[in-house]
Amino acid sequence: MEIKYQTALNNNPVIRPTTGDFANGRNYSFSLKPLTIDDIVNLEATYNSGNQFPPSLRELLFLAGQRCYVLDYGLNDTQAEMQEDVRENLVDRTLNILTRPYFVIDMHRSDAFLFVYLDEGVNDPLVYQADLDSNLDLDYPRIMSLQASLSSFVNARIASLQSGLNPF
């Protein structure tokens, strides 16, 4: 697969911070673990009616779909488990807030996750955050754009990690 959008991930399969919090005499190393093209096609069949994901998302999954040092996949073992976990949580809460096709890219707790819409018609879709926690002092539930494309979002987190900072 030709990488056009996720070049920072492609150029940094392993990051060993030399400055910042992660460089305090420790030998931290962060690496990626990819998905196969067949795995990606199966996800597309299930979560995008068989249509290809936007290229930036395909590249992300191809480079780091099993493990990504700047995204949290929660306690799930696979991308499919993470997608189902979020969808089941929405059903359990009777929240019909995501009616367009979407794909979860980060799930740091069961009631907050990051995702991209799959129907924007762009190669590098915007990243959105969903906050479902009714205990927060927010409009409940809340979906907001992070005003960053998927590649720029990932790039910013990579830059933080390379600086020795926690990317989350």
C-alpha positions as CSV (number, residue, x, y, z in Angstrom):
1,M,0.0,0.0,0.0
2,E,1.3,3.4,-0.9
3,I,1.4,5.7,2.1
4,K,0.3,9.3,1.4
5,Y,-1.3,10.5,4.6
6,Q,0.1,8.6,7.5
7,T,3.7,9.3,6.6
8,A,4.8,10.1,10.2
9,L,3.6,6.7,11.3
10,N,5.3,5.1,8.3
11,N,8.6,6.9,9.0
12,N,8.5,6.0,12.7
13,P,7.7,2.3,13.2
14,V,9.5,2.6,16.6
15,I,9.9,5.6,18.8
16,R,12.5,5.8,21.6
17,P,12.1,9.2,23.3
18,T,15.4,10.8,24.3
19,T,13.9,13.8,26.1
20,G,10.9,14.5,28.4
21,D,9.1,12.3,30.8
22,F,9.8,9.1,29.0
23,A,13.5,9.6,28.9
24,N,14.3,9.8,32.6
25,G,16.9,7.1,32.5
26,R,14.4,4.6,31.3
27,N,14.6,2.8,28.0
28,Y,11.1,3.2,26.7
29,S,10.3,2.0,23.3
30,F,7.0,2.3,21.4
31,S,6.2,0.3,18.4
32,L,3.4,-0.3,15.9
33,K,1.6,-3.5,15.0
34,P,-0.2,-3.5,11.6
35,L,-3.4,-5.2,10.3
36,T,-3.3,-7.1,7.0
37,I,-5.1,-5.9,3.9
38,D,-7.6,-8.9,4.4
39,D,-8.3,-7.7,8.0
40,I,-9.0,-4.2,6.7
41,V,-11.3,-5.5,3.9
42,N,-13.2,-7.5,6.5
43,L,-13.6,-4.3,8.6
44,E,-14.8,-2.4,5.6
45,A,-17.3,-5.1,4.8
46,T,-18.7,-4.9,8.3
47,Y,-18.6,-1.2,9.1
48,N,-18.7,0.5,5.7
49,S,-21.1,-1.7,3.6
50,G,-18.1,-3.2,1.8
51,N,-16.9,0.3,0.6
52,Q,-13.3,1.2,1.1
53,F,-12.4,3.3,4.1
54,P,-10.9,6.7,3.4
55,P,-7.3,6.3,2.4
56,S,-5.9,7.9,5.6
57,L,-7.9,5.4,7.7
58,R,-6.8,2.5,5.6
59,E,-3.2,3.6,6.0
60,L,-3.6,3.9,9.8
61,L,-5.0,0.4,10.0
62,F,-2.3,-1.0,7.7
63,L,0.5,0.5,9.7
64,A,-0.9,0.3,13.2
65,G,-4.3,-1.4,13.3
66,Q,-3.3,-3.9,16.0
67,R,-1.3,-1.5,18.1
68,C,-0.6,2.2,17.8
69,Y,1.6,4.1,20.3
70,V,-0.6,7.3,19.9
71,L,-4.1,5.7,20.0
72,D,-5.7,3.8,22.8
73,Y,-7.7,0.8,21.7
74,G,-9.1,0.1,25.2
75,L,-9.2,-3.4,26.6
76,N,-10.1,-4.8,23.2
77,D,-8.0,-7.4,21.4
78,T,-9.1,-6.4,17.9
79,Q,-10.5,-3.4,16.0
80,A,-13.7,-5.3,15.5
81,E,-14.1,-5.8,19.3
82,M,-13.5,-2.0,19.8
83,Q,-16.1,-1.2,17.2
84,E,-18.7,-3.5,18.8
85,D,-17.9,-2.4,22.3
86,V,-18.7,1.2,21.4
87,R,-21.8,0.2,19.4
88,E,-23.1,-2.0,22.2
89,N,-22.6,0.8,24.7
90,L,-24.6,3.2,22.6
91,V,-27.4,0.6,22.3
92,D,-27.3,-0.1,26.0
93,R,-27.7,3.6,26.7
94,T,-30.4,4.0,24.0
95,L,-28.3,6.7,22.4
96,N,-29.0,7.0,18.6
97,I,-26.5,9.8,18.1
98,L,-24.4,8.3,15.4
99,T,-26.6,7.6,12.4
100,R,-23.9,8.0,9.8
101,P,-21.3,5.3,9.1
102,Y,-18.3,5.8,11.4
103,F,-15.2,4.0,12.6
104,V,-13.8,4.3,16.2
105,I,-10.1,5.1,16.2
106,D,-9.5,5.6,20.0
107,M,-11.4,4.5,23.1
108,H,-9.9,5.7,26.3
109,R,-12.9,4.8,28.4
110,S,-16.3,3.3,27.6
111,D,-18.1,6.6,27.6
112,A,-15.6,8.6,25.5
113,F,-14.1,7.8,22.2
114,L,-12.7,9.3,19.0
115,F,-14.0,8.4,15.6
116,V,-14.1,9.4,11.9
117,Y,-17.2,9.5,9.8
118,L,-16.8,7.3,6.7
119,D,-19.2,9.3,4.4
120,E,-17.5,12.7,4.3
121,G,-16.1,12.0,0.8
122,V,-12.6,13.1,1.7
123,N,-9.3,11.1,1.8
124,D,-8.3,12.3,5.2
125,P,-11.5,12.7,7.3
126,L,-11.9,14.9,10.4
127,V,-11.6,13.4,13.9
128,Y,-14.6,13.7,16.2
129,Q,-14.9,13.0,19.9
130,A,-18.0,11.6,21.6
131,D,-18.5,12.1,25.3
132,L,-21.4,10.0,26.6
133,D,-20.8,10.6,30.4
134,S,-23.9,12.2,31.9
135,N,-21.9,12.9,35.0
136,L,-19.7,15.5,33.3
137,D,-20.8,19.1,33.3
138,L,-21.4,19.0,29.6
139,D,-24.3,18.8,27.2
140,Y,-25.1,15.1,27.3
141,P,-24.3,13.3,25.0
142,R,-21.8,15.5,23.1
143,I,-20.1,15.0,19.8
144,M,-17.6,17.6,18.6
145,S,-15.1,17.9,15.9
146,L,-11.5,18.2,17.0
147,Q,-10.9,20.3,13.9
148,A,-8.1,18.1,12.8
149,S,-7.8,15.6,10.0
150,L,-6.9,12.1,10.9
151,S,-3.3,12.4,9.7
152,S,-2.7,15.8,11.4
153,F,-4.2,14.4,14.6
154,V,-1.9,11.4,14.5
155,N,1.1,13.6,13.6
156,A,0.5,15.9,16.5
157,R,0.4,13.0,18.9
158,I,3.6,11.5,17.4
159,A,5.3,14.8,17.8
160,S,4.3,14.8,21.5
161,L,5.6,11.3,22.0
162,Q,8.9,12.1,20.2
163,S,9.3,15.0,22.6
164,G,9.0,12.6,25.5
165,L,5.5,13.7,26.4
166,N,2.5,11.6,27.0
167,P,0.6,11.8,23.6
168,F,-2.8,11.4,25.3
